[in-house]
Amino acid sequence: MKIAINTMSAVAGGGVTYIKNLLTHLSKINSRHHFLVFTTLSGKKAFYFPHPDFTFVSYKIPSKNPIFRILWEQCLLPFLLKKEGVDVLFSPGNICPLFSKTPNVVMVQNLAPFDDSIISTEGKTQKYRLILLKLLTMASIKRAKKVIFISKKAIHDMKNLGLCLKHANLIYHGKNEELFHENVTRDKKLHVIKKYNLGKFILYVSNIHRYKNFFELIQAFAMIRNKIDEEIKLLLVGRRFDVGYYDGMMRFIREKRLEERILFLGEIPYDELPVLYGSCILFIYPSTCENCPNILIEAMACGAPMLASNIKPMPEICAGAAVYFDPTAPGEMADVLLKTIMDKSLISLLKTESLKRAKDFSWENAVMKTLKVFEGVL
């Protein structure tokens, strides 16, 4: 069977992590299938590896912007699928070609287009893009032979829109077990700690968007800064996507004279994250719109004590391994932070529960289930 995988939408964060792990684990399975991987120019650099069962093809037009990518997927991709004799197309970025005769498997990964609170805060261009993505996602779910969801929350949201989901499959993401674990080498740990001059810190890792609630977290930390050890800092790691939002946070930090207590590292090498997860006093995740966040799974695999948003799917992913809070209420977030920092026995329990919960997530199992979905289409 010839299986095509459209990776055009994977540009950052969890999307890139998913594709890398999907391709890596597919390459380890003796499936006798051939995989044709469509990528952007930058995507080929990120995903390519030599393998007799994999062909990587990159294109310039969909590399330019999301609108060009959608046009390419709807107008040109169907012809390429027919020309290459593809049996099944996997579209992990919400959207499949709506007029292609090739059987489609769609994965719903991005739920932002279905969150009205996110759409209302965006500018006109981004707002229209999200509305278009919502419409195309709904049409793709109807058009696909099979749909993969990565959380129960996503299935619930789509059912509330009146969509029939008899072809739905729930497959959680996994973790890179070679990278994310509690036994980071001493030399690696010392290198990263020295590189960023780290001591005691609370950690948040995520790309910077408004719905990630960085500002609310910073406000919460400002409320407790004089009630906790003055050596404890708030460490923020992630790529800046909303410059205006970031600039507003920096103004607040300067006004509160928190420059020495709140540190932005920006985007760091992926293989350094296990050291941060394993070294933090607490890991906090105040996002309001997620699907199956790889970051939560990876942090738990490293034994990070977890504080998380009480908004679905965070309780679905972390289960009993986290303390939950309202991410839109800085005061409540501050109370939870303070109480947890002061409770050493709770922190120890959270570490144990994180490691236990992380065992439920495996890329090997996720990819095996995904391959069975592909094979079940024909």
Protein Blocks (a to p, Z undefined) as FASTA:
>chain_A
ZZdddfklmmghjllmmmmmmmmmmmmpcghpacdddddfklmmmmgccdfkbccdddfk
lmmpmmlmmmmmmmmmmmmmmmnopabdcdfehpacfkbcbdcddddfblklmmmklmmm
pcfklmmmmmmmmmmmmmmmmmpmbdcdfbfklmmmmmmnopacklgccddddddfklnc
ckbcfklmmmmmmmnopabdddddddddfklommmmmmmmmmmmmmmcfkbccddedddf
blmlmmmmmmmmmmnopmlmpccebjadfklmmmmmmmpmbdcdfbfbdfbdfklmmmmm
nopacdddfbdfklmmnmmmbccddfklmklmmmmmmmmmmmmklmmmmmmmmmmmmmmp
cfklmmmmmmmmmmmmZZ
